[in-house]
């Protein structure tokens, strides 16, 4: 397995920024020497990483959207023994 990973797929999104934020955004990209797209990615990753309430909510969403193991076993049992 290679230690170099393929970059994540990118998608194009359109956002509107307030003027002071837009200027700071451009300055940040220039200061670090990276693309503005990368500044947005890094900033959002940081915000999502720091937001504990959002992490908790996101985990709850994943747990409620996935069937429990007992539900999966019941479904498999019904499929395996359809005469019930």
Beta strands, then each sheet from edge to edge (+ up, - down):
end
